[in-house]
Amino acid sequence: MTDEQWKSLEPHLPPEKPDVGRPNADHRRVVNGMLWIDRTGAPWRDLPERYGPWRTVASRFYRWRKAGVWDRILAALQSRRDAEGELDWEIHYVDATVVRAHQHSAGAKGGSHGTRR
């Protein structure tokens, strides 16, 4: 993550040093670990050591998801880009469509079953 990207993201994250309890691991390192997982599609356990313990990165990701941190970040960044005139809602959208095939559709021979020539 570049310094400029980090400057846009950091204000929307929870405090790194909470009022109570021990301080969190460095947010930037942890977020970079999350991005590595996203880019590679690897399981959490395969996270390189430079991002810290995989359990720390995974638990922070899931805690922030449950707390709505990612939703707030997306809304804030979209709002900012929209105000700057850099977001065209006609072409920028997220499509969450999922099409699932029946389990028996995999590996079948082509053609219809009713009429063979």
PyMOL commands that place a pseudoatom at each C-alpha (Angstrom):
pseudoatom trace, name=CA, resn=MET, resi=1, chain=A, elem=C, hetatm=0, pos=[0.000, 0.000, 0.000]
pseudoatom trace, name=CA, resn=THR, resi=2, chain=A, elem=C, hetatm=0, pos=[1.400, 3.374, -0.971]
pseudoatom trace, name=CA, resn=ASP, resi=3, chain=A, elem=C, hetatm=0, pos=[1.766, 6.239, 1.505]
pseudoatom trace, name=CA, resn=GLU, resi=4, chain=A, elem=C, hetatm=0, pos=[-0.994, 8.141, -0.310]
pseudoatom trace, name=CA, resn=GLN, resi=5, chain=A, elem=C, hetatm=0, pos=[-3.380, 5.185, -0.114]
pseudoatom trace, name=CA, resn=TRP, resi=6, chain=A, elem=C, hetatm=0, pos=[-2.552, 4.745, 3.559]
pseudoatom trace, name=CA, resn=LYS, resi=7, chain=A, elem=C, hetatm=0, pos=[-3.304, 8.435, 4.259]
pseudoatom trace, name=CA, resn=SER, resi=8, chain=A, elem=C, hetatm=0, pos=[-6.778, 7.937, 2.758]
pseudoatom trace, name=CA, resn=LEU, resi=9, chain=A, elem=C, hetatm=0, pos=[-7.469, 4.771, 4.728]
pseudoatom trace, name=CA, resn=GLU, resi=10, chain=A, elem=C, hetatm=0, pos=[-5.931, 5.413, 8.150]
pseudoatom trace, name=CA, resn=PRO, resi=11, chain=A, elem=C, hetatm=0, pos=[-8.457, 7.985, 9.461]
pseudoatom trace, name=CA, resn=HIS, resi=12, chain=A, elem=C, hetatm=0, pos=[-11.291, 5.463, 8.993]
pseudoatom trace, name=CA, resn=LEU, resi=13, chain=A, elem=C, hetatm=0, pos=[-9.697, 2.702, 11.077]
pseudoatom trace, name=CA, resn=PRO, resi=14, chain=A, elem=C, hetatm=0, pos=[-10.279, 2.152, 14.792]
pseudoatom trace, name=CA, resn=PRO, resi=15, chain=A, elem=C, hetatm=0, pos=[-7.620, 3.635, 17.098]
pseudoatom trace, name=CA, resn=GLU, resi=16, chain=A, elem=C, hetatm=0, pos=[-4.424, 1.634, 17.123]
pseudoatom trace, name=CA, resn=LYS, resi=17, chain=A, elem=C, hetatm=0, pos=[-3.954, 2.314, 20.839]
pseudoatom trace, name=CA, resn=PRO, resi=18, chain=A, elem=C, hetatm=0, pos=[-7.269, 1.717, 22.617]
pseudoatom trace, name=CA, resn=ASP, resi=19, chain=A, elem=C, hetatm=0, pos=[-8.116, 3.377, 25.929]
pseudoatom trace, name=CA, resn=VAL, resi=20, chain=A, elem=C, hetatm=0, pos=[-8.197, -0.001, 27.662]
pseudoatom trace, name=CA, resn=GLY, resi=21, chain=A, elem=C, hetatm=0, pos=[-6.084, -3.099, 27.089]
pseudoatom trace, name=CA, resn=ARG, resi=22, chain=A, elem=C, hetatm=0, pos=[-2.887, -3.621, 25.213]
pseudoatom trace, name=CA, resn=PRO, resi=23, chain=A, elem=C, hetatm=0, pos=[-2.072, -1.767, 22.004]
pseudoatom trace, name=CA, resn=ASN, resi=24, chain=A, elem=C, hetatm=0, pos=[-2.849, -3.402, 18.676]
pseudoatom trace, name=CA, resn=ALA, resi=25, chain=A, elem=C, hetatm=0, pos=[-0.210, -4.534, 16.221]
pseudoatom trace, name=CA, resn=ASP, resi=26, chain=A, elem=C, hetatm=0, pos=[0.605, -1.932, 13.577]
pseudoatom trace, name=CA, resn=HIS, resi=27, chain=A, elem=C, hetatm=0, pos=[-2.540, -1.362, 11.485]
pseudoatom trace, name=CA, resn=ARG, resi=28, chain=A, elem=C, hetatm=0, pos=[-0.634, -0.704, 8.276]
pseudoatom trace, name=CA, resn=ARG, resi=29, chain=A, elem=C, hetatm=0, pos=[1.284, -3.976, 8.472]
pseudoatom trace, name=CA, resn=VAL, resi=30, chain=A, elem=C, hetatm=0, pos=[-1.901, -5.889, 9.263]
pseudoatom trace, name=CA, resn=VAL, resi=31, chain=A, elem=C, hetatm=0, pos=[-3.873, -4.244, 6.423]
pseudoatom trace, name=CA, resn=ASN, resi=32, chain=A, elem=C, hetatm=0, pos=[-1.038, -5.062, 4.026]
pseudoatom trace, name=CA, resn=GLY, resi=33, chain=A, elem=C, hetatm=0, pos=[-1.333, -8.679, 5.185]
pseudoatom trace, name=CA, resn=MET, resi=34, chain=A, elem=C, hetatm=0, pos=[-5.055, -8.611, 4.449]
pseudoatom trace, name=CA, resn=LEU, resi=35, chain=A, elem=C, hetatm=0, pos=[-4.344, -7.222, 0.991]
pseudoatom trace, name=CA, resn=TRP, resi=36, chain=A, elem=C, hetatm=0, pos=[-1.778, -9.964, 0.388]
pseudoatom trace, name=CA, resn=ILE, resi=37, chain=A, elem=C, hetatm=0, pos=[-4.410, -12.592, 1.232]
pseudoatom trace, name=CA, resn=ASP, resi=38, chain=A, elem=C, hetatm=0, pos=[-6.913, -10.866, -1.062]
pseudoatom trace, name=CA, resn=ARG, resi=39, chain=A, elem=C, hetatm=0, pos=[-4.428, -10.653, -3.949]
pseudoatom trace, name=CA, resn=THR, resi=40, chain=A, elem=C, hetatm=0, pos=[-3.174, -14.220, -3.710]
pseudoatom trace, name=CA, resn=GLY, resi=41, chain=A, elem=C, hetatm=0, pos=[-6.267, -16.070, -2.529]
pseudoatom trace, name=CA, resn=ALA, resi=42, chain=A, elem=C, hetatm=0, pos=[-4.037, -18.022, -0.154]
pseudoatom trace, name=CA, resn=PRO, resi=43, chain=A, elem=C, hetatm=0, pos=[-5.316, -19.382, 3.153]
pseudoatom trace, name=CA, resn=TRP, resi=44, chain=A, elem=C, hetatm=0, pos=[-4.612, -17.317, 6.281]
pseudoatom trace, name=CA, resn=ARG, resi=45, chain=A, elem=C, hetatm=0, pos=[-2.025, -19.830, 7.495]
pseudoatom trace, name=CA, resn=ASP, resi=46, chain=A, elem=C, hetatm=0, pos=[0.136, -19.144, 4.415]
pseudoatom trace, name=CA, resn=LEU, resi=47, chain=A, elem=C, hetatm=0, pos=[0.518, -15.447, 5.228]
pseudoatom trace, name=CA, resn=PRO, resi=48, chain=A, elem=C, hetatm=0, pos=[4.222, -14.465, 5.097]
pseudoatom trace, name=CA, resn=GLU, resi=49, chain=A, elem=C, hetatm=0, pos=[5.772, -13.655, 8.492]
pseudoatom trace, name=CA, resn=ARG, resi=50, chain=A, elem=C, hetatm=0, pos=[6.528, -10.045, 7.474]
pseudoatom trace, name=CA, resn=TYR, resi=51, chain=A, elem=C, hetatm=0, pos=[2.820, -9.252, 8.029]
pseudoatom trace, name=CA, resn=GLY, resi=52, chain=A, elem=C, hetatm=0, pos=[2.815, -10.625, 11.556]
pseudoatom trace, name=CA, resn=PRO, resi=53, chain=A, elem=C, hetatm=0, pos=[1.067, -13.673, 12.974]
pseudoatom trace, name=CA, resn=TRP, resi=54, chain=A, elem=C, hetatm=0, pos=[-1.653, -14.903, 10.623]
pseudoatom trace, name=CA, resn=ARG, resi=55, chain=A, elem=C, hetatm=0, pos=[-4.110, -15.229, 13.514]
pseudoatom trace, name=CA, resn=THR, resi=56, chain=A, elem=C, hetatm=0, pos=[-3.672, -11.528, 14.322]
pseudoatom trace, name=CA, resn=VAL, resi=57, chain=A, elem=C, hetatm=0, pos=[-4.341, -10.489, 10.730]
pseudoatom trace, name=CA, resn=ALA, resi=58, chain=A, elem=C, hetatm=0, pos=[-7.318, -12.837, 10.338]
pseudoatom trace, name=CA, resn=SER, resi=59, chain=A, elem=C, hetatm=0, pos=[-8.933, -11.922, 13.662]
pseudoatom trace, name=CA, resn=ARG, resi=60, chain=A, elem=C, hetatm=0, pos=[-8.577, -8.201, 12.957]
pseudoatom trace, name=CA, resn=PHE, resi=61, chain=A, elem=C, hetatm=0, pos=[-10.141, -8.655, 9.517]
pseudoatom trace, name=CA, resn=TYR, resi=62, chain=A, elem=C, hetatm=0, pos=[-13.122, -10.533, 10.948]
pseudoatom trace, name=CA, resn=ARG, resi=63, chain=A, elem=C, hetatm=0, pos=[-13.546, -8.166, 13.925]
pseudoatom trace, name=CA, resn=TRP, resi=64, chain=A, elem=C, hetatm=0, pos=[-13.546, -5.145, 11.630]
pseudoatom trace, name=CA, resn=ARG, resi=65, chain=A, elem=C, hetatm=0, pos=[-16.019, -6.843, 9.296]
pseudoatom trace, name=CA, resn=LYS, resi=66, chain=A, elem=C, hetatm=0, pos=[-18.370, -7.589, 12.182]
pseudoatom trace, name=CA, resn=ALA, resi=67, chain=A, elem=C, hetatm=0, pos=[-18.029, -4.021, 13.493]
pseudoatom trace, name=CA, resn=GLY, resi=68, chain=A, elem=C, hetatm=0, pos=[-18.844, -2.555, 10.053]
pseudoatom trace, name=CA, resn=VAL, resi=69, chain=A, elem=C, hetatm=0, pos=[-15.436, -0.925, 9.610]
pseudoatom trace, name=CA, resn=TRP, resi=70, chain=A, elem=C, hetatm=0, pos=[-15.097, -2.054, 5.977]
pseudoatom trace, name=CA, resn=ASP, resi=71, chain=A, elem=C, hetatm=0, pos=[-18.595, -0.809, 5.101]
pseudoatom trace, name=CA, resn=ARG, resi=72, chain=A, elem=C, hetatm=0, pos=[-17.819, 2.609, 6.607]
pseudoatom trace, name=CA, resn=ILE, resi=73, chain=A, elem=C, hetatm=0, pos=[-14.509, 2.787, 4.747]
pseudoatom trace, name=CA, resn=LEU, resi=74, chain=A, elem=C, hetatm=0, pos=[-16.173, 1.954, 1.431]
pseudoatom trace, name=CA, resn=ALA, resi=75, chain=A, elem=C, hetatm=0, pos=[-18.920, 4.532, 2.006]
pseudoatom trace, name=CA, resn=ALA, resi=76, chain=A, elem=C, hetatm=0, pos=[-16.413, 7.239, 3.003]
pseudoatom trace, name=CA, resn=LEU, resi=77, chain=A, elem=C, hetatm=0, pos=[-14.109, 6.625, 0.049]
pseudoatom trace, name=CA, resn=GLN, resi=78, chain=A, elem=C, hetatm=0, pos=[-17.022, 6.499, -2.394]
pseudoatom trace, name=CA, resn=SER, resi=79, chain=A, elem=C, hetatm=0, pos=[-18.444, 9.688, -0.941]
pseudoatom trace, name=CA, resn=ARG, resi=80, chain=A, elem=C, hetatm=0, pos=[-15.108, 11.462, -1.252]
pseudoatom trace, name=CA, resn=ARG, resi=81, chain=A, elem=C, hetatm=0, pos=[-14.572, 10.373, -4.853]
pseudoatom trace, name=CA, resn=ASP, resi=82, chain=A, elem=C, hetatm=0, pos=[-18.154, 11.312, -5.709]
pseudoatom trace, name=CA, resn=ALA, resi=83, chain=A, elem=C, hetatm=0, pos=[-17.673, 14.808, -4.226]
pseudoatom trace, name=CA, resn=GLU, resi=84, chain=A, elem=C, hetatm=0, pos=[-14.488, 15.177, -6.286]
pseudoatom trace, name=CA, resn=GLY, resi=85, chain=A, elem=C, hetatm=0, pos=[-16.430, 14.243, -9.426]
pseudoatom trace, name=CA, resn=GLU, resi=86, chain=A, elem=C, hetatm=0, pos=[-14.350, 11.107, -9.926]
pseudoatom trace, name=CA, resn=LEU, resi=87, chain=A, elem=C, hetatm=0, pos=[-17.155, 8.591, -9.499]
pseudoatom trace, name=CA, resn=ASP, resi=88, chain=A, elem=C, hetatm=0, pos=[-19.584, 7.886, -12.310]
pseudoatom trace, name=CA, resn=TRP, resi=89, chain=A, elem=C, hetatm=0, pos=[-22.434, 5.866, -10.812]
pseudoatom trace, name=CA, resn=GLU, resi=90, chain=A, elem=C, hetatm=0, pos=[-23.434, 4.713, -14.290]
pseudoatom trace, name=CA, resn=ILE, resi=91, chain=A, elem=C, hetatm=0, pos=[-20.279, 2.629, -14.633]
pseudoatom trace, name=CA, resn=HIS, resi=92, chain=A, elem=C, hetatm=0, pos=[-18.941, 2.166, -11.083]
pseudoatom trace, name=CA, resn=TYR, resi=93, chain=A, elem=C, hetatm=0, pos=[-20.894, -0.426, -9.174]
pseudoatom trace, name=CA, resn=VAL, resi=94, chain=A, elem=C, hetatm=0, pos=[-20.400, -3.687, -7.370]
pseudoatom trace, name=CA, resn=ASP, resi=95, chain=A, elem=C, hetatm=0, pos=[-22.266, -6.679, -8.718]
pseudoatom trace, name=CA, resn=ALA, resi=96, chain=A, elem=C, hetatm=0, pos=[-22.806, -9.323, -6.086]
pseudoatom trace, name=CA, resn=THR, resi=97, chain=A, elem=C, hetatm=0, pos=[-24.580, -11.729, -8.418]
pseudoatom trace, name=CA, resn=VAL, resi=98, chain=A, elem=C, hetatm=0, pos=[-23.761, -15.365, -7.838]
pseudoatom trace, name=CA, resn=VAL, resi=99, chain=A, elem=C, hetatm=0, pos=[-24.934, -18.047, -10.230]
pseudoatom trace, name=CA, resn=ARG, resi=100, chain=A, elem=C, hetatm=0, pos=[-24.626, -21.540, -8.908]
pseudoatom trace, name=CA, resn=ALA, resi=101, chain=A, elem=C, hetatm=0, pos=[-24.831, -24.595, -11.110]
pseudoatom trace, name=CA, resn=HIS, resi=102, chain=A, elem=C, hetatm=0, pos=[-26.448, -27.796, -9.962]
pseudoatom trace, name=CA, resn=GLN, resi=103, chain=A, elem=C, hetatm=0, pos=[-23.956, -30.379, -8.717]
pseudoatom trace, name=CA, resn=HIS, resi=104, chain=A, elem=C, hetatm=0, pos=[-24.859, -32.694, -11.613]
pseudoatom trace, name=CA, resn=SER, resi=105, chain=A, elem=C, hetatm=0, pos=[-24.078, -30.061, -14.239]
pseudoatom trace, name=CA, resn=ALA, resi=106, chain=A, elem=C, hetatm=0, pos=[-20.331, -30.568, -13.951]
pseudoatom trace, name=CA, resn=GLY, resi=107, chain=A, elem=C, hetatm=0, pos=[-18.790, -33.017, -16.366]
pseudoatom trace, name=CA, resn=ALA, resi=108, chain=A, elem=C, hetatm=0, pos=[-21.927, -33.885, -18.335]
pseudoatom trace, name=CA, resn=LYS, resi=109, chain=A, elem=C, hetatm=0, pos=[-21.683, -34.514, -22.068]
pseudoatom trace, name=CA, resn=GLY, resi=110, chain=A, elem=C, hetatm=0, pos=[-23.172, -31.794, -24.285]
pseudoatom trace, name=CA, resn=GLY, resi=111, chain=A, elem=C, hetatm=0, pos=[-26.522, -31.972, -26.028]
pseudoatom trace, name=CA, resn=SER, resi=112, chain=A, elem=C, hetatm=0, pos=[-30.040, -32.520, -24.800]
pseudoatom trace, name=CA, resn=HIS, resi=113, chain=A, elem=C, hetatm=0, pos=[-31.117, -35.836, -23.378]
pseudoatom trace, name=CA, resn=GLY, resi=114, chain=A, elem=C, hetatm=0, pos=[-34.434, -36.011, -25.246]
pseudoatom trace, name=CA, resn=THR, resi=115, chain=A, elem=C, hetatm=0, pos=[-33.413, -35.764, -28.895]
pseudoatom trace, name=CA, resn=ARG, resi=116, chain=A, elem=C, hetatm=0, pos=[-30.221, -37.287, -30.270]
pseudoatom trace, name=CA, resn=ARG, resi=117, chain=A, elem=C, hetatm=0, pos=[-29.685, -37.673, -33.985]
for i in range(1, 117): cmd.bond("trace and resi %d" % i, "trace and resi %d" % (i + 1))
show_as sticks, trace
zoom trace
